[in-house]
Amino acid sequence: MDLAHILVVDDEPLYLDLIGEYLAEIEAEISFANDGEEAWALLKSDPNKFDVILLDRKVPGITGMDVLKNISNHPDLKECPVIMLTAMSTEHEISEGISAGAYYYLTKPFKAGTLLSIVKSAINTRRNKQILQTELDELSRPITNIHQAEFGFRTLQEARDLAAFIAQMCHDSKKIIMGLSELFINAVEHGNLEITYDDKTRLNNEGRWEQEVENRLQQDKYQDREVTVVFTTDESGHHITIKDEGAGFFWDNYLTISLERVTDNHGRGIALAAKSGFDKIEYRGCGNEVYLFIASGVSSD
């Protein structure tokens, strides 16, 4: 796979140098911009070039918030994760940045390890989106005559494959595919395999998350567990129920990006799914079952 390409936007030479030094640990191509106009010109000239954007909130001219809003409104750039870097860290300022589309919010000063962990997570998110989109594009003839079906899967790859398959049966498939994938993967890792939130934070820091998933899939305790997905279509729309064999969790804390978790290297999957084009997302019981509804509509693909 090609090297990740990162854009760093900051008007302080010290931080540009510091970030460049920190990111040297990652195999990536890095571009720098000193103000909002320069950043926006780079982004507009090649919208698909960058995999991650590190954006200072308060830069001269077009502010970081203005650039972020432009990114969020652009059909291609809106898919690129934005990490907002700033010394402005009040609750209101953080909420404003998240609402405008920042994927992460990292306040200055920050540690090298924190920055690297978040950047790596953002790159993985970008790569997963690209892989899912490729899988969706390869399903050239949408299946429209399935009215009810039940599926089971165990692994991360099976989760991604099924997300692409189900998404292409729905209108706005490009909008919902990432949300489906996030919920399916969540059911595997946190549900069936009982990887806790703190476990994943540590595993991401160590670069061992997928390895741990594979290890647990082979263990006697987990190897027979499956995630079950029931897909039903009627005149009102599409109904999807996802159920894992885990103990459940306190799901209501994850439907939005919490201010307390904005610097964590994960924990955005459910919030992302909630904004991914579903007309309804409802967790049931102890949290090991989630119901999704997509209202009828004419396909836009």
C-alpha positions in Angstrom: 0.0 0.0 0.0 1.2 3.5 -0.8 2.6 5.7 1.9 0.1 7.7 3.9 0.2 11.4 3.1 -0.3 13.9 6.0 -1.0 17.6 5.8 0.1 19.6 8.8 -1.3 23.2 9.1 0.2 25.5 11.8 1.5 29.1 11.8 4.1 28.4 14.5 7.4 27.2 13.1 8.2 25.5 16.4 5.2 23.3 16.2 5.7 22.5 12.5 9.3 21.4 13.4 8.1 19.5 16.4 5.3 17.7 14.6 7.6 16.8 11.7 10.1 15.4 14.2 7.4 13.3 15.9 5.9 12.0 12.7 9.3 10.9 11.4 8.6 7.6 13.2 5.7 6.9 10.8 6.4 5.9 7.2 4.5 8.8 5.6 4.9 11.7 3.2 4.3 15.0 5.1 3.3 18.4 3.6 3.2 21.6 5.6 1.1 24.8 5.4 1.6 28.0 7.4 -1.9 29.4 7.1 -5.5 28.6 6.1 -5.3 29.9 2.6 -2.2 27.8 1.8 -3.8 24.7 3.4 -7.1 25.2 1.5 -5.3 25.7 -1.8 -3.4 22.4 -1.3 -6.5 20.5 -0.4 -8.6 21.9 -3.3 -5.9 21.2 -5.9 -5.9 17.5 -5.1 -8.8 16.4 -2.8 -7.8 12.8 -2.7 -4.1 13.3 -1.9 -4.2 13.4 1.8 -5.0 10.6 4.3 -4.9 12.7 7.5 -5.0 16.5 8.2 -3.5 18.0 11.3 -5.1 21.4 11.6 -4.3 24.2 14.0 -7.6 25.9 14.9 -6.2 29.5 15.0 -4.2 30.2 11.9 -3.9 33.6 10.0 -6.4 34.5 7.3 -8.9 31.7 6.8 -9.1 30.2 10.3 -8.7 26.5 11.0 -12.4 26.4 11.8 -13.2 27.8 8.3 -10.9 25.3 6.7 -12.6 22.5 8.7 -16.1 23.6 7.6 -14.9 23.7 3.9 -13.5 20.2 4.3 -16.8 18.9 5.8 -18.7 20.4 2.9 -16.5 19.0 0.2 -17.7 15.7 -1.4 -14.2 14.1 -1.4 -12.4 15.9 1.4 -15.1 15.2 4.0 -13.9 11.6 4.1 -10.5 12.6 5.3 -10.0 12.5 9.1 -9.1 15.8 10.7 -7.1 16.1 13.9 -7.5 19.6 15.3 -4.5 20.9 17.1 -5.0 23.9 19.4 -4.4 25.6 22.7 -8.1 26.5 22.8 -9.4 23.8 25.1 -12.6 25.0 26.7 -15.6 22.6 26.6 -17.4 25.0 24.2 -14.4 25.2 21.9 -13.9 21.4 21.8 -17.6 20.8 21.2 -17.6 23.4 18.4 -14.6 21.6 16.7 -16.2 18.2 17.0 -19.5 19.4 15.7 -17.8 21.0 12.7 -16.2 17.7 11.7 -13.0 17.2 13.6 -12.3 13.5 14.1 -9.9 14.1 17.0 -9.2 17.2 19.1 -5.6 17.4 20.5 -4.7 20.3 22.8 -1.3 21.9 23.0 1.1 21.0 24.4 0.9 17.3 23.5 3.2 14.3 23.9 4.8 12.5 21.0 3.2 9.2 22.0 -0.3 10.7 22.1 0.1 12.4 18.7 1.6 9.3 17.1 -1.2 7.0 18.5 -3.9 9.3 17.2 -2.3 9.8 13.8 -1.9 6.1 13.3 -5.5 5.5 14.3 -6.7 8.2 11.8 -4.6 6.6 9.0 -6.2 3.2 9.8 -9.6 4.8 9.7 -8.8 6.3 6.3 -7.4 3.1 4.9 -10.5 1.1 6.1 -12.8 3.6 4.4 -10.9 3.2 1.1 -10.9 -0.6 1.4 -14.6 -0.7 2.0 -15.3 1.7 -0.9 -13.2 -0.6 -3.2 -15.2 -3.6 -2.1 -18.5 -1.7 -2.7 -17.4 -0.6 -6.1 -16.5 -4.2 -7.0 -20.1 -5.3 -6.3 -21.2 -3.9 -9.7 -24.7 -5.2 -9.7 -26.7 -4.4 -6.6 -29.0 -7.1 -5.2 -32.4 -5.7 -4.8 -34.7 -8.8 -4.4 -33.6 -10.0 -1.0 -36.5 -9.5 1.5 -35.1 -11.4 4.5 -31.8 -13.0 5.2 -29.7 -14.0 8.2 -25.9 -13.9 8.3 -23.2 -15.0 10.7 -19.6 -14.0 10.9 -16.6 -14.2 13.3 -13.6 -12.3 11.9 -12.8 -8.7 11.1 -12.5 -9.5 7.4 -15.9 -11.2 7.4 -17.3 -8.2 9.1 -16.0 -5.8 6.4 -17.1 -8.1 3.6 -20.6 -8.4 5.0 -20.8 -4.6 5.5 -20.1 -4.1 1.8 -22.6 -6.8 0.8 -25.5 -5.4 2.9 -24.7 -1.8 2.1 -25.0 -2.3 -1.7 -28.6 -3.6 -1.1 -29.5 -0.2 0.4 -29.8 3.2 -1.2 -27.1 5.6 -0.1 -24.8 2.6 0.2 -21.6 4.8 0.2 -23.0 6.7 3.2 -23.9 3.8 5.4 -21.1 1.3 4.6 -18.6 2.8 7.2 -21.2 2.8 9.9 -22.1 -0.8 9.2 -18.5 -1.8 9.3 -17.9 0.0 12.6 -20.8 -1.7 14.3 -20.0 -5.2 12.9 -16.3 -4.8 14.0 -17.5 -3.5 17.4 -19.6 -6.7 17.8 -16.6 -8.9 17.1 -13.9 -7.1 19.2 -15.8 -5.7 22.2 -18.8 -8.1 22.1 -17.7 -11.6 21.3 -14.0 -11.2 22.1 -14.5 -9.1 25.2 -11.7 -6.6 24.4 -12.4 -3.7 26.7 -12.1 0.0 25.9 -8.9 0.2 28.0 -7.6 -3.0 26.4 -8.0 -1.4 22.9 -6.3 1.8 24.0 -3.3 -0.1 25.1 -3.3 -2.4 22.1 -3.4 0.5 19.7 -0.5 2.2 21.5 1.4 -1.1 21.1 0.3 -1.7 17.5 -1.1 -5.1 18.5 -4.9 -4.7 18.2 -5.4 -6.9 15.1 -2.9 -9.4 16.5 -4.9 -9.7 19.7 -8.2 -10.1 17.8 -6.6 -13.0 15.9 -5.3 -14.6 19.1 -8.6 -14.5 20.8 -10.4 -15.9 17.8 -8.4 -19.1 18.3 -9.0 -19.4 22.0 -11.5 -22.0 23.3 -13.6 -19.4 25.1 -14.3 -17.4 21.9 -13.7 -19.6 18.9 -17.4 -20.7 18.5 -18.9 -17.3 19.0 -20.6 -15.6 16.1 -22.2 -12.3 15.4 -25.7 -12.7 13.9 -27.1 -10.2 11.5 -30.7 -10.3 10.4 -31.6 -8.2 7.3 -35.2 -7.5 6.4 -36.7 -5.3 3.7 -40.3 -4.1 3.5 -42.2 -1.2 2.0 -41.0 1.1 4.8 -37.3 0.4 4.3 -34.5 -1.8 5.5 -34.2 -3.3 9.0 -30.9 -4.6 10.3 -30.4 -6.3 13.7 -26.9 -7.1 14.9 -26.4 -9.4 17.9 -23.2 -10.6 19.5 -22.6 -13.2 22.2 -20.9 -10.8 24.6 -22.1 -9.5 28.0 -23.1 -6.1 26.6 -21.9 -2.6 27.6 -23.1 0.9 28.5 -23.8 1.9 25.0 -25.4 5.3 25.7 -22.0 6.8 26.5 -20.7 6.2 23.0 -23.5 7.5 20.7 -21.7 10.9 20.6 -18.0 11.7 20.8 -17.4 12.5 24.4 -15.3 15.4 25.5 -13.5 13.1 27.9 -12.4 10.8 25.0 -11.4 13.4 22.4 -7.7 12.6 22.7 -8.2 8.8 22.9 -6.9 6.7 19.9 -10.3 5.1 19.4 -13.9 5.1 20.7 -15.6 6.9 17.8 -17.1 3.9 15.9 -20.6 4.0 17.4 -20.8 7.8 17.1 -19.6 7.6 13.5 -22.3 5.0 12.8 -25.0 7.2 14.4 -24.1 9.9 11.8 -23.7 7.5 8.9 -27.2 7.8 7.3 -29.3 5.5 9.4 -32.7 6.8 10.2 -32.7 5.0 13.5 -30.1 3.3 15.6 -31.3 1.6 18.8 -29.4 -0.5 21.3 -31.4 -3.1 23.1 -31.2 -5.0 26.3 -27.7 -5.1 27.8 -26.2 -3.6 24.7 -25.3 -6.7 22.8 -28.0 -6.1 20.2 -28.5 -3.1 18.0 -31.3 -2.3 15.6 -30.8 -0.1 12.5 -33.5 1.3 10.2 -32.9 2.9 6.8 -36.1 4.4 5.3 -37.1 3.6 1.7 -35.6 5.9 -0.9 -34.4 5.9 -4.5 -30.8 4.7 -4.9 -28.4 7.5 -5.4 -25.5 5.3 -6.5 
